[in-house]
Amino acid sequence: MKEIWQEVYGMQEELTARRRDLHRHPESAWTEFRTAAMVATELARLGYEVYMGDAVMDEKEMMGVPSKEVLQSCMDRAISEGADPALVAKMAGGKTGVMGVMHFAKPGKILGLRFDMDSNEVVESTDPKHRPVAENFRSEHDGCMHACGHDGHVTVGLATAKLIAERKDEMSGCVKFFFQPAEEGVRGARAMVASGIVDDVDYFLSGHIGFNADKDNELVCMTGGFLATSKLDAHFTGVSSHAGAAPEQGKNALLAAAQAAISLHTISRHGAGASRINVGVINAGTGRNVLPDVGEIKLETRGANTDINDFMMQEAKRMITASAAMYDVKVTTKEVGGAPACELSEDMGKEIYKIASESGEFDLVVPFISLGASEDCSYFMDRVQKNGGQANYMMYGTTLAAGHHNMAFDFNEKCLPKAVGILVTLALHFSNK
């Protein structure tokens, strides 16, 4: 195994360059056309069977997809930045998921590895002290930024695919690489999982840079505490009127939206486990002297398990309906994201801990940390486990310049070869079980 680590440490410059290229060209949920085309091109070059579009995405399960106009603009931008037009065409409609498959000569298990690709909708810092500014890899796309490390995840995924392809004679069974769109807002995994591509996986691995692993040269072997979550938009429609001359003729959608925002935070917390609710956006009205006829809120619920989250969502919809009725306006709701809770495969996690500890490549190997948040990788993990497989989620340690989703986010790129090294080591182990 030592030769794996020697090779990945020698890839530091290559990994850094790819991460920085991706950082300069961030693409938000369902618009990852350049990133996905890069992934597909590289996987094909390495000898993987590549699947895209309808082959890996169930269109009915895609949530929160941008308008056709936005998608077309992002497709055009990707092509202008070097993406293969033929590959971009395969992803029409925002179907930006990619799967690479390699079958090995020896029979064995099917291993699945998942990496998310999308950026945040964040304006990146212009502070000269911000390293992407100082070293010229700040985002070139207005209002989009890799503020969560997914540029690093794609980089790790492609490097892992390269090293596994080089070792195909040492591998057994089959490996599947899943490059997922739209993790932010937990929108993308459901559509990939619904296509059935993960149903035959015996062992599944994924992970995240940073978060609760905030020390350089650290590895968290098991990440639990995935909260189930639902994302909801509510649109209120009233009747506009002159605010001075005829306010009684209007029906105030702004007040209905405001009432809903306040009422939602009065929902009782659940005694069986953690429950959360948050209204993150409220928009309403058209002008100072017009009684508002439009209003909108964007909210999310979370729960320690799916039942608790379902309770929060049911209560949220009840509060929204009651608020609309109070002001005699109409309301429609739309689910735009969601993910189930999930449990780790503990036996698999213990094996990972043993292998990572014995490798001697990490200063700190942590058996388990609770996430206390949501990640739609839970769709993959839950599906694998329900079909009799095992699934686990790790964290790759790094110091951070600022927290995740912050405009000044950045991570120590020395974590990249560490993540690749452990994934390749684990791939060899689990494929040959």
KOLSESE-141893 format. One line per 5 residues: number of its first residue (from 1); their letters; for each residue x, y, z of C-alpha. Coordinates in nm, 4 decimals. Example, Ala and Ser with C-alpha at 12.3 -4.5 7.8 and 13.67 -1.06 7.14 Angstrom:
1	AS	1.2300,-0.4500,0.7800; 1.3670,-0.1060,0.7140
This chain:
1	MKEIW	0.0000,0.0000,0.0000; 0.2955,0.2345,0.0503; 0.3305,0.2846,-0.3256; -0.0250,0.4255,-0.3355; 0.0664,0.6913,-0.0837
6	QEVYG	0.3927,0.7713,-0.2600; 0.2033,0.8193,-0.5866; -0.0702,1.0415,-0.4410; 0.1788,1.2677,-0.2647; 0.3523,1.3074,-0.6014
11	MQEEL	0.0190,1.4265,-0.7482; -0.0106,1.7344,-0.5259; 0.0628,1.9826,-0.8048; -0.1798,1.8117,-1.0447; -0.4558,1.7976,-0.7834
16	TARRR	-0.4080,2.1607,-0.6854; -0.4249,2.2743,-1.0486; -0.7491,2.0854,-1.1152; -0.9111,2.2077,-0.7960; -0.8232,2.5669,-0.8818
21	DLHRH	-0.9555,2.5354,-1.2364; -1.2853,2.4077,-1.0964; -1.2864,2.6842,-0.8363; -1.2538,2.9461,-1.1093; -1.5507,2.7950,-1.2966
26	PESAW	-1.8179,2.7128,-1.0347; -2.1590,2.5906,-1.1469; -2.4637,2.5806,-0.9207; -2.7245,2.3048,-0.8966; -2.8351,2.1474,-1.2275
31	TEFRT	-2.6012,2.3734,-1.4303; -2.2769,2.1753,-1.3845; -2.2329,2.1344,-1.7617; -1.8623,2.2205,-1.7820; -1.7750,2.0216,-1.4708
36	AAMVA	-1.9721,1.7154,-1.5805; -1.8284,1.7295,-1.9330; -1.4776,1.7408,-1.7818; -1.5617,1.4404,-1.5628; -1.7076,1.2409,-1.8530
41	TELAR	-1.4099,1.3182,-2.0773; -1.1584,1.2151,-1.8123; -1.3416,0.8949,-1.7169; -1.3613,0.7897,-2.0822; -0.9898,0.8624,-2.1257
46	LGYEV	-0.9154,0.6368,-1.8275; -1.1108,0.3479,-1.9801; -1.4397,0.3715,-1.7903; -1.7802,0.3144,-1.9461; -1.9498,0.6532,-1.9181
51	YMGDA	-2.3231,0.7071,-1.8653; -2.4997,1.0427,-1.8682; -2.8383,1.2112,-1.8995; -3.1429,0.9856,-1.8895; -2.9215,0.6819,-1.8258
56	VMDEK	-2.8391,0.8084,-1.4757; -3.1170,1.0580,-1.3920; -3.4897,1.0050,-1.3372; -3.6360,1.3314,-1.4645; -3.9529,1.2931,-1.2528
61	EMMGV	-3.7433,1.3061,-0.9344; -3.5439,1.6205,-1.0196; -3.6293,1.9022,-0.7757; -3.5732,2.2768,-0.7968; -3.4476,2.2792,-1.1568
66	PSKEV	-3.3785,2.6289,-1.3008; -3.5754,2.7688,-1.5938; -3.5025,2.6634,-1.9526; -3.3533,3.0068,-2.0150; -3.1083,2.9740,-1.7258
71	LQSCM	-3.0125,2.6209,-1.8288; -2.9497,2.7249,-2.1893; -2.7380,3.0204,-2.0799; -2.5271,2.7927,-1.8601; -2.4911,2.5357,-2.1403
76	DRAIS	-2.3676,2.8099,-2.3730; -2.1263,2.9337,-2.1075; -1.9872,2.5840,-2.0513; -1.9201,2.5395,-2.4234; -1.7522,2.8802,-2.4389
81	EGADP	-1.5257,2.7641,-2.1552; -1.4163,2.4500,-2.3362; -1.6834,2.1878,-2.2668; -1.7495,1.9346,-2.5457; -2.0759,2.0476,-2.7146
86	ALVAK	-2.1824,1.6866,-2.7774; -2.1501,1.6020,-2.4087; -2.3305,1.9201,-2.3048; -2.6189,1.8283,-2.5384; -2.6567,1.4945,-2.3572
91	MAGGK	-2.7259,1.6897,-2.0368; -3.0100,1.9037,-2.1731; -3.2703,1.9859,-1.9097; -3.0129,1.9941,-1.6324; -2.9423,1.6190,-1.6316
96	TGVMG	-2.5824,1.6728,-1.5286; -2.5162,1.3492,-1.3397; -2.2326,1.1262,-1.4612; -2.1502,0.7629,-1.3872; -1.8270,0.5838,-1.4739
101	VMHFA	-1.8147,0.2038,-1.4575; -1.5178,-0.0329,-1.4803; -1.5490,-0.4121,-1.4684; -1.2450,-0.6086,-1.3539; -1.1276,-0.9491,-1.4719
106	KPGKI	-1.1615,-1.1176,-1.1338; -1.5130,-1.1720,-0.9920; -1.5967,-0.9817,-0.6755; -1.8006,-0.7113,-0.5087; -1.9486,-0.3982,-0.6623
111	LGLRF	-1.8061,-0.0814,-0.5079; -1.9742,0.2598,-0.5394; -1.7965,0.5951,-0.4862; -1.9925,0.9214,-0.4892; -1.8706,1.2805,-0.5366
116	DMDSN	-2.0824,1.5984,-0.5554; -2.0061,1.8670,-0.8145; -2.2167,2.1805,-0.7613; -2.1207,2.5176,-0.6178; -2.3023,2.7529,-0.3841
121	EVVES	-2.4880,3.0641,-0.4923; -2.2470,3.2899,-0.3046; -2.0530,3.5982,-0.4147; -1.6881,3.5194,-0.3446; -1.4787,3.7583,-0.1382
126	TDPKH	-1.2695,4.0164,-0.3217; -1.0425,4.0754,-0.0210; -0.6795,4.0774,-0.1429; -0.5929,3.8519,0.1537; -0.8384,3.5846,0.0315
131	RPVAE	-0.6074,3.3214,-0.1208; -0.8118,3.2640,-0.4402; -0.7802,3.6384,-0.5026; -0.4119,3.6559,-0.4122; -0.3245,3.3503,-0.6242
136	NFRSE	-0.5644,3.4222,-0.9117; -0.8239,3.1462,-0.8887; -1.1244,3.3408,-0.7614; -1.4620,3.2534,-0.9184; -1.5158,3.3938,-1.2679
141	HDGCM	-1.8922,3.3344,-1.2469; -2.0872,3.6119,-1.0778; -2.2870,3.4924,-0.7787; -2.1434,3.1387,-0.7815; -1.8632,3.0108,-0.5601
146	HACGH	-1.7265,2.6765,-0.4474; -1.7799,2.7654,-0.0818; -1.8214,2.4076,0.0418; -1.5308,2.2142,-0.1095; -1.7078,2.0371,-0.3952
151	DGHVT	-1.4304,2.1534,-0.6291; -1.2049,1.9413,-0.4091; -1.4490,1.6497,-0.4167; -1.4501,1.6356,-0.7987; -1.0706,1.6578,-0.7973
156	VGLAT	-1.0465,1.3701,-0.5486; -1.2970,1.1623,-0.7462; -1.1106,1.1898,-1.0762; -0.7730,1.1183,-0.9148; -0.9188,0.8141,-0.7389
161	AKLIA	-1.0580,0.6930,-1.0719; -0.7120,0.7327,-1.2266; -0.5322,0.5310,-0.9595; -0.7946,0.2563,-0.9603; -0.7732,0.2278,-1.3390
166	ERKDE	-0.3947,0.1891,-1.3050; -0.4551,-0.0974,-1.0608; -0.7357,-0.2760,-1.2451; -0.5403,-0.6041,-1.2362; -0.5382,-0.5852,-0.8554
171	MSGCV	-0.9121,-0.5175,-0.8332; -1.2094,-0.7546,-0.8289; -1.5716,-0.7187,-0.9318; -1.6715,-0.3732,-1.0493; -1.6385,-0.0098,-0.9456
176	KFFFQ	-1.8962,0.2617,-1.0096; -1.8162,0.6313,-0.9799; -2.1160,0.8579,-0.9229; -2.0619,1.2296,-0.9880; -2.3735,1.3966,-0.8512
181	PAEEG	-2.5257,1.7351,-0.9301; -2.7308,1.9577,-0.7011; -2.6219,1.8533,-0.3531; -2.6725,2.2080,-0.2275; -3.0400,2.2275,-0.1381
186	VRGAR	-3.0354,1.8441,-0.1298; -3.1865,1.8157,-0.4765; -2.9740,1.5861,-0.6891; -2.9194,1.2467,-0.5263; -3.2843,1.1417,-0.5339
191	AMVAS	-3.2996,1.1624,-0.9139; -2.9798,0.9577,-0.9568; -3.0813,0.6932,-0.7047; -3.4302,0.6657,-0.8582; -3.2715,0.5638,-1.1902
196	GIVDD	-3.1595,0.2369,-1.0269; -2.7865,0.2803,-1.0862; -2.6934,0.2126,-0.7238; -2.9205,-0.0876,-0.6649; -2.6489,-0.3527,-0.7143
201	VDYFL	-2.3781,-0.1864,-0.5024; -2.2306,-0.3981,-0.2206; -2.0063,-0.1335,-0.0631; -2.0599,0.2414,-0.0898; -1.8266,0.5246,0.0112
206	SGHIG	-1.8505,0.9014,0.0107; -1.7117,1.1862,0.2164; -1.6628,1.5580,0.2656; -1.3705,1.7956,0.2982; -1.3674,1.9845,0.6286
211	FNADK	-1.6893,2.0369,0.8273; -1.6322,1.8648,1.1622; -1.2857,1.7451,1.0561; -1.1144,2.0809,1.0996; -0.7553,1.9725,1.1543
216	DNELV	-0.4930,1.9081,0.8889; -0.3989,1.5427,0.8423; -0.7148,1.4192,1.0149; -0.9588,1.1521,0.8986; -1.3065,1.0905,1.0359
221	CMTGG	-1.3983,0.7308,0.9523; -1.7718,0.7421,1.0223; -2.0030,1.0418,0.9984; -2.3483,0.9978,1.1487; -2.6291,1.2241,1.2612
226	FLATS	-2.7678,1.2883,0.9128; -3.0913,1.4830,0.9652; -3.3837,1.4154,0.7344; -3.4858,1.7376,0.5613; -3.7425,1.8908,0.3272
231	KLDAH	-3.7138,2.2195,0.1378; -4.0364,2.4048,0.0582; -4.1356,2.7188,-0.1328; -4.4726,2.8816,-0.0601; -4.6235,3.1396,-0.2981
236	FTGVS	-4.9058,3.3650,-0.1736; -5.1377,3.5422,-0.4203; -5.3740,3.8185,-0.3103; -5.5368,4.1218,-0.4739; -5.3598,4.4517,-0.5238
241	SHAGA	-5.5264,4.7873,-0.4621; -5.4428,5.1520,-0.3940; -5.2931,5.1618,-0.0458; -5.4370,5.5079,0.0244; -5.7639,5.5286,-0.1657
246	APEQG	-5.8945,5.1694,-0.1476; -5.7020,4.9446,0.0924; -6.0228,4.7574,0.1780; -6.0412,4.6279,-0.1795; -5.7094,4.4459,-0.1556
251	KNALL	-5.6008,4.1141,-0.0087; -5.2579,4.1388,0.1470; -5.0191,3.8616,0.0426; -4.7249,4.0281,0.2188; -4.8917,4.0018,0.5595
256	AAAQA	-4.9897,3.6408,0.4905; -4.6276,3.5552,0.4082; -4.5026,3.7416,0.7157; -4.7602,3.5697,0.9367; -4.6544,3.2327,0.8003
261	AISLH	-4.2871,3.3081,0.8652; -4.3603,3.3880,1.2297; -4.6098,3.1049,1.2820; -4.3742,2.8431,1.1403; -4.1283,2.9134,1.4198
266	TISRH	-4.3971,2.8358,1.6792; -4.4236,2.4691,1.5760; -4.3614,2.2458,1.8766; -4.0296,2.0641,1.8793; -4.0508,1.6857,1.8789
271	GAGAS	-3.9877,1.4793,2.1925; -3.8486,1.1802,2.0030; -3.5433,1.3599,1.8655; -3.3950,1.6680,1.7062; -3.6287,1.8859,1.4978
276	RINVG	-3.5557,2.2053,1.3093; -3.7347,2.4686,1.1028; -3.6046,2.7789,0.9301; -3.7501,3.0415,0.6997; -3.4489,3.1608,0.5059
281	VINAG	-3.6084,3.3911,0.2475; -3.9148,3.6158,0.2346; -4.0066,3.8315,-0.0650; -4.3284,4.0290,-0.1098; -4.4930,4.3329,-0.2615
286	TGRNV	-4.4424,4.5450,-0.5711; -4.4422,4.9069,-0.4563; -4.4652,5.1393,-0.1575; -4.8194,5.2617,-0.2317; -4.9627,4.9317,-0.3584
291	LPDVG	-5.1331,4.6870,-0.1266; -4.9171,4.3755,-0.1840; -5.0719,4.0982,-0.3943; -4.7667,3.8693,-0.4062; -4.5577,3.7069,-0.1366
296	EIKLE	-4.3136,3.4192,-0.1126; -4.1258,3.2334,0.1588; -3.8547,2.9698,0.1271; -3.8178,2.7347,0.4207; -3.6775,2.4045,0.5356
301	TRGAN	-3.7585,2.1442,0.7983; -3.5242,1.8881,0.9513; -3.5619,1.5905,1.1814; -3.3446,1.3294,1.3492; -3.5394,1.0714,1.1522
306	TDIND	-3.7817,1.0734,0.8615; -4.0900,1.0498,1.0862; -3.9880,1.3617,1.2816; -3.9162,1.5528,0.9619; -4.2537,1.4443,0.8218
311	FMMQE	-4.4216,1.5797,1.1368; -4.2428,1.9136,1.0942; -4.3389,1.9305,0.7271; -4.7037,1.8470,0.7959; -4.7203,2.1167,1.0628
316	AKRMI	-4.5436,2.3650,0.8345; -4.7982,2.3141,0.5592; -5.0801,2.3547,0.8143; -4.9353,2.6856,0.9370; -4.8933,2.8128,0.5809
321	TASAA	-5.2509,2.7232,0.4872; -5.3869,2.8866,0.8031; -5.1880,3.2057,0.7412; -5.3250,3.2308,0.3878; -5.6795,3.1783,0.5154
326	MYDVK	-5.6340,3.4490,0.7799; -5.5716,3.7088,0.5076; -5.8051,3.5499,0.2504; -5.5322,3.4934,-0.0072; -5.4393,3.1881,-0.2121
331	VTTKE	-5.1271,2.9850,-0.1505; -4.9415,2.7121,-0.3378; -4.6490,2.5101,-0.2052; -4.3761,2.3221,-0.3884; -4.1142,2.0849,-0.2521
336	VGGAP	-3.7795,2.1845,-0.4044; -3.5427,1.9542,-0.2156; -3.5185,1.6854,0.0469; -3.3227,1.3959,0.1893; -3.3948,1.1108,0.4311
341	ACELS	-3.2118,1.0358,0.7519; -2.9783,0.7385,0.7369; -2.7595,0.5187,0.9511; -2.3991,0.4161,0.8953; -2.2898,0.0571,0.8383
346	EDMGK	-2.0948,0.0188,1.1596; -1.9002,-0.2951,1.0649; -1.7738,-0.1241,0.7506; -1.6812,0.1831,0.9540; -1.4770,-0.0256,1.1960
351	EIYKI	-1.2831,-0.1753,0.9064; -1.2127,0.1734,0.7719; -1.0876,0.2843,1.1139; -0.8524,-0.0144,1.1379; -0.7135,0.0361,0.7865
356	ASESG	-0.6684,0.4125,0.8291; -0.5024,0.3724,1.1699; -0.2633,0.1054,1.0438; -0.1682,0.3099,0.7370; 0.0256,0.5567,0.9520
361	EFDLV	-0.0639,0.8365,0.7075; -0.2843,1.0425,0.9413; -0.1955,1.2309,1.2582; -0.5485,1.1857,1.3888; -0.7937,0.9069,1.3021
366	VPFIS	-1.1370,0.9662,1.4556; -1.3806,0.6721,1.4685; -1.7067,0.8721,1.4587; -1.8446,1.2265,1.4454; -2.2066,1.3409,1.4272
371	LGASE	-2.2867,1.5717,1.1338; -2.5941,1.7393,1.2870; -2.6960,1.8566,0.9392; -2.8331,1.7128,0.6145; -2.6621,1.5678,0.3083
376	DCSYF	-2.8483,1.4046,0.0232; -2.5838,1.1336,-0.0002; -2.8251,0.9739,0.2477; -3.0382,0.8714,-0.0531; -2.7478,0.6658,-0.1886
381	MDRVQ	-2.6634,0.5176,0.1502; -3.0213,0.4296,0.2379; -3.0814,0.2606,-0.0998; -2.7616,0.0557,-0.0789; -2.8433,-0.0610,0.2715
386	KNGGQ	-3.2037,-0.1504,0.1839; -3.0655,-0.3720,-0.0928; -2.8364,-0.5536,0.1487; -2.5176,-0.3515,0.0973; -2.3078,-0.1447,0.3365
391	ANYMM	-2.2479,0.2305,0.3216; -2.0247,0.4802,0.4936; -1.9437,0.8536,0.4875; -1.6073,0.9991,0.5896; -1.4617,1.3458,0.6492
396	YGTTL	-1.1228,1.4569,0.5188; -0.9532,1.6871,0.7679; -0.8321,2.0350,0.6809; -0.7968,2.3751,0.8380; -1.0401,2.6278,0.6884
401	AAGHH	-0.9982,2.9964,0.6095; -1.3674,3.0473,0.6913; -1.6722,2.8306,0.7509; -1.8581,2.6396,0.4832; -2.0874,2.8552,0.2646
406	NMAFD	-1.8944,3.1671,0.3676; -1.7671,3.4093,0.1006; -1.4107,3.3653,0.2319; -1.4181,2.9817,0.2414; -1.0972,2.8053,0.1434
411	FNEKC	-0.9246,2.4842,0.2509; -0.5723,2.3441,0.2727; -0.5145,2.1636,-0.0575; -0.2788,1.9173,0.1136; -0.5934,1.7283,0.2185
416	LPKAV	-0.6541,1.6275,-0.1457; -0.3865,1.3546,-0.1787; -0.4789,1.2280,0.1675; -0.8408,1.1783,0.0559; -0.7338,1.0074,-0.2673
421	GILVT	-0.4921,0.7787,-0.0867; -0.7444,0.6491,0.1649; -1.0159,0.6019,-0.1002; -0.7883,0.3980,-0.3270; -0.6694,0.1917,-0.0300
426	LALHF	-1.0284,0.1225,0.0755; -1.1348,0.0465,-0.2818; -0.8715,-0.2241,-0.3057; -0.9758,-0.3651,0.0293; -1.3516,-0.3779,-0.0232
431	SNK	-1.3441,-0.4889,-0.3873; -1.1413,-0.7920,-0.2873; -1.3514,-0.8993,0.0131
